[in-house]
Amino acid sequence: MLVLKSSKSYSFSTAAIHPTKPLYVEGISEKLHLVMVSFFRSLSSRGRFVLLVAALAGLPLAFSGVMQLYRTNREISTGLRVKGVVIRSQEAQGGYYPVVRFEAVGQGIMRFTDRSGSYQAEFQDGQEVEVIYQQYEPEKARIYTPQRLWFAPVLMASAGLLPLVIGVLVAWFTERKTQISERKI
């Protein structure tokens, strides 16, 4: 979580927020922050518009991906891990989803269909797998492999950041082109 600390004054305009004095942000180096602020200030209204559109396109997806990363991390750090056995691979929605049986601590034998599927059956019937679940929610168990746990959240966060990176590059190249054409005049 970013925490903004400042006792400085700010001036607001319709285009953007301009700090009148340096703003210090915990968790981000001061030098990177100054580069970002100077880049933003150097942009024309067209460049700021491009960044705004990129932010509106990418931030919801990036935020969702970061939240999934957080939930997965919390699930791993607080979850219980036990051995389970793949009963079968169930074909549904164009993929194969493993059905797993495991013994939940103090709750008996449980069965679940993993929510991550694959185009080909990834597990053999009778194959032993590691299962992770929250103590009071064994019905939400998952097969514990890095790819199954981290692939979707990382992909979603990356897909959300892609429009921002493209927006920064487009804004920067647009500004460079404008500056070069102004020098020629």
Buried (B, 14 or more C-beta within 10 A) or exposed (E): EEEEEEEEEEEEEEEEEEEEEEBEBEEEEEEEBEEEBEBBEEBBEEBBBBBBBBBEBBBEBBEBBBEBBEEBEEBBEEBEEBEBBBBBBBEEEEBBBBBBEBBBEEEEEBEBBBEBBBEEBBBEEEBEBEBBBBEEEBEEBBBBBEEBBBEBBBEBBEBBBBBBEBBBEBBBEBBEEBEEEEEEE
